[in-house]
Amino acid sequence: MEDAWFRVIGTSHIAKEAKTLIAKEVDVFAPDAVAIELDNGRLQALLEEQKPNYSPRLIGQLGIRGYLFALLGSWAQRRLGDKVNVLPGADMLAAFREAQAHKLPVLLVDRPILVTLQKLNRALGWRELRQFVKDGWSGLRGKETVTIDLQKIPEAALVDRLLREFRRHYPRPYRVLVNERNVHMARALRRYHAQFPDRKVLVVVGAGHVEGLVKLLESP
């Protein structure tokens, strides 16, 4: 999806085809900068191939529910990544390296992960957390009602369906994890565009952020 100054592409953090897609879009769109769905801390961890380290000492900073959500989410993502032999976040790392190869500036437009987890701690109730664990465990054991090829980027219709389900079952976490981050990223991109109006930006985000982010960037 694109406008005159930006193109937003959606990836999967563990899809092998993401790297090929990103390289193709850089060649076709010929951007002046590449924006990625990361903050500085997560980028450094990917560059150093560090596994997320959610020490119990972080509970005081994140809150118990935010901490547990991060712990469970990190474990689930690693398990899915192991199934396809891909490090979670490989798509964003590929976008970063593609930008470097073309000597393009990289914009880290996502909100710091610690801020998101702190907000999630306040938004996530114990009942929602228990249900999230139950749903996640069912999915990892192959009991989900939707069949997904982990090696490929999901189709837009499937992403939309999954987002609607997530929003219906977890409205407050959805706001923190999707809506608020879309707003944060859109603001960062608008600031860059205001400073460099003649530059085109290729924006690489998870597939679940594409529609909402494009709407925000296209709005007055």
Backbone hydrogen bonds, N-H to C=O, Kabsch-Sander energy under -0.5 kcal/mol:
donor,donor_aa,acceptor,acceptor_aa,energy
3,D,6,F,-2.7
7,R,201,V,-2.1
8,V,1,M,-3.5
9,I,7,R,-0.5
9,I,203,V,-2.9
11,T,205,V,-2.1
15,A,12,S,-1.2
17,E,151,Q,-1.5
18,A,15,A,-1.2
19,K,16,K,-0.7
21,L,17,E,-2.1
22,I,18,A,-2.6
23,A,19,K,-2.1
24,K,20,T,-2.2
25,E,21,L,-2.4
26,V,22,I,-2.2
27,D,23,A,-1.8
28,V,24,K,-2.5
29,F,25,E,-2.8
30,A,26,V,-1.4
32,D,200,K,-2.8
33,A,200,K,-1.2
34,V,105,P,-2.5
35,A,202,L,-3.0
36,I,107,L,-2.7
37,E,204,V,-1.4
38,L,36,I,-2.3
43,L,39,D,-2.1
44,Q,40,N,-2.5
45,A,41,G,-1.9
46,L,42,R,-2.1
47,L,43,L,-2.6
48,E,44,Q,-1.9
49,E,46,L,-1.1
50,Q,45,A,-3.2
54,Y,52,P,-0.7
55,S,53,N,-1.3
58,L,55,S,-2.6
59,I,56,P,-1.7
60,G,57,R,-0.5
61,Q,58,L,-0.6
62,L,58,L,-3.2
63,G,59,I,-2.9
67,Y,63,G,-2.4
68,L,64,I,-2.4
69,F,65,R,-2.5
70,A,66,G,-2.2
71,L,67,Y,-2.5
72,L,68,L,-2.7
73,G,69,F,-2.8
74,S,70,A,-2.5
75,W,71,L,-2.0
76,A,72,L,-2.6
77,Q,73,G,-2.4
78,R,74,S,-2.2
79,R,75,W,-2.2
80,L,76,A,-2.3
81,G,77,Q,-2.5
82,D,78,R,-2.3
83,K,79,R,-1.1
84,V,80,L,-0.8
84,V,81,G,-0.7
85,N,81,G,-0.5
86,V,81,G,-2.6
89,G,13,H,-1.6
90,A,13,H,-1.1
90,A,87,L,-1.8
93,L,89,G,-2.1
94,A,90,A,-2.2
95,A,91,D,-1.9
96,F,92,M,-2.3
97,R,93,L,-2.4
98,E,94,A,-2.3
99,A,95,A,-2.2
100,Q,96,F,-2.2
101,A,97,R,-2.4
102,H,98,E,-1.3
103,K,100,Q,-1.4
104,L,99,A,-3.0
107,L,34,V,-2.7
108,L,106,V,-0.6
109,V,36,I,-1.7
109,V,107,L,-1.0
110,D,36,I,-0.6
110,D,38,L,-1.6
115,V,112,P,-0.6
116,T,112,P,-1.8
117,L,113,I,-2.4
118,Q,114,L,-2.1
119,K,115,V,-2.3
120,L,116,T,-2.4
121,N,117,L,-2.0
122,R,118,Q,-1.1
123,A,119,K,-1.6
124,L,120,L,-2.5
125,G,123,A,-0.6
129,L,125,G,-2.4
130,R,126,W,-2.5
131,Q,127,R,-2.2
132,F,128,E,-2.5
133,V,129,L,-2.3
134,K,130,R,-2.2
135,D,131,Q,-2.9
136,G,132,F,-2.8
137,W,133,V,-2.5
138,S,134,K,-2.1
139,G,135,D,-2.2
140,L,136,G,-2.4
141,R,137,W,-1.5
142,G,139,G,-1.6
143,K,138,S,-3.1
148,I,146,V,-0.5
150,L,148,I,-0.9
152,K,149,D,-1.7
159,V,155,E,-2.4
160,D,156,A,-2.6
161,R,157,A,-2.0
162,L,158,L,-2.6
163,L,159,V,-2.6
164,R,160,D,-2.3
165,E,161,R,-2.0
166,F,162,L,-2.5
167,R,163,L,-2.9
168,R,164,R,-2.0
169,H,165,E,-2.3
170,Y,166,F,-2.8
174,Y,170,Y,-2.4
175,R,171,P,-1.6
176,V,172,R,-1.8
177,L,173,P,-3.1
178,V,174,Y,-2.5
179,N,174,Y,-1.3
180,E,175,R,-3.2
182,N,178,V,-2.3
183,V,179,N,-2.2
184,H,180,E,-2.3
185,M,181,R,-2.7
186,A,182,N,-2.7
187,R,183,V,-2.4
188,A,184,H,-2.0
189,L,185,M,-2.3
190,R,186,A,-2.5
191,R,187,R,-2.3
192,Y,188,A,-1.8
193,H,189,L,-2.5
194,A,190,R,-2.5
195,Q,191,R,-1.6
196,F,192,Y,-2.7
199,R,196,F,-1.7
201,V,5,W,-2.6
202,L,33,A,-2.4
203,V,7,R,-3.5
203,V,201,V,-0.6
204,V,35,A,-3.2
204,V,202,L,-0.6
205,V,9,I,-2.2
205,V,203,V,-0.6
207,A,11,T,-2.6
209,H,206,G,-2.4
210,V,206,G,-0.5
210,V,207,A,-1.0
213,L,209,H,-2.4
214,V,210,V,-2.7
215,K,211,E,-2.0
216,L,212,G,-1.7
217,L,213,L,-2.3
218,E,214,V,-2.2
219,S,215,K,-1.1
